[in-house]
Amino acid sequence: MSTTAPGAGAGPEIHRGLNGVYFDRSSICSIDGRAGTLHYRGYSIHELAEHSTFEETAYLLLRGDLPSRAQLDDFESDLRSARAVPEPVIEIPRAMARAHPMDVLRSAVSTLAAFDPERDDGSPGAVARKGARLTAQAATLVAAHHAIREGRDPIAPSASLSHAANFLYMLTGEEPAPETARLMDVDFVLHAEHSSNASSFAARVVAATGADLHSAIVSGIAALSGPAHGGAAENVMQMAREIGDPANAGEYVKAKRGRREPVMGFGHRVYRTEDPRARHLRDGVRRLSAERGEPTWFAILEAVEEAMRPYARLGVAPNVDFYAGVIYHLLGIPQDLFVPIFALGRIPGWTVQVLEQIERNILIRPLLDYVGPPARPYVPIEGRG
């Protein structure tokens, strides 16, 4: 959206929200909002979701290309060896047992900076290694906090499971079935990177000041915690509960649209067609609903999608969050963990955005067009009316 200051020719053209503004060039992520395509480092999200793993995708983002078998083995080994979190940092979830998981994650990641062996090394190699460590440690933190608030001891990470399987194991205490672990793995792949979204831009702004990676990741977590960015998955699950039955979906959508209120899980700041990530989670909800004997949730989503079909021509189509929340629910994951799971998948993306920013760094300092009072003299308090 472009606007101008009040009055004809009264100022520069304003791009609110930096809409349509290109602030740099990137070799990380390509999005075509009209065609509905998404590529990481040139690879289609469809091929990555169908054939890759989160570990391989994280390597691709951080290192620039797909790994050989030996490189992937080494990277997976590094991630597994980094899963343990220093005991003083585990005290953060203990002290904040009743806090929202995003608040705990933000605080604990900030504290982890003091314990990182390369805390003061800002070289690209060190930043990439810190990002990999944070990817592994953040999953442990989220699972540990969940155990603590349920009155259980945190479950130590496994040294043999994949990243996704290990997270579910730490969260539930049970090693997940291969198909369940694969679904979470795909979810992490789909959330790993998405160009200059709000949280990635926040991380780049912080990195541009010369701040360390942990500070930049904390800013990304903070931005993601806002309901306009990361909270949609929670809202979709709440919507599904409110609808309750597929037969109610049409009236629900009609009432929402009549009040000019958004229908959760539809529309995107970039995509003018269906979010390319959505199809992979749609398939996951369909399978999981049948496996868990809870077909109603998928039926509700189908009914909402059908009721919203007339608005697709306006660019209001399903996004990745429309299906993610129901998947988490079917996996028995509490609603307030939906956004932290998004964050766990996005840490490699935030890290590589920071790496790209510092490679050719410039302080990000946009302008504001002042439209306040003109210059005026200061009047001592005794002379004010």
Secondary structure, DSSP 4 states (H G I P E B T S, - for coil): -EEE-TTTT-S-EEEGGGTT------SSEEEETTTTEEEETTEEHHHHHHH--HHHHHHHHHHSSPPPHHHHHHHHHHHHHT----HHHHHHHHHTTTS-HHHHHHHHHHHHGGG-TTTT--SHHHHHHHHHHHHHHHHHHHHHHHHHHTT-PPPPPPSSS-HHHHHHHHHHSSPPPHHHHHHHHHHHHHHS--SS-HHHHHHHHHHHTT--HHHHHHHHHHHHTSTTTTTHHHHHHHHHHHH-SGGGHHHHHHHHHHTTPPPTTB--SS-SS--TTHHHHHHHHHHHHHHTT-HHHHHHHHHHHHHTGGGGGGT--B-THHHHHHHHHHTT--GGGHHHHHHHHHHHHHHHHHHHHHHT-----------SPPP-----GGG--
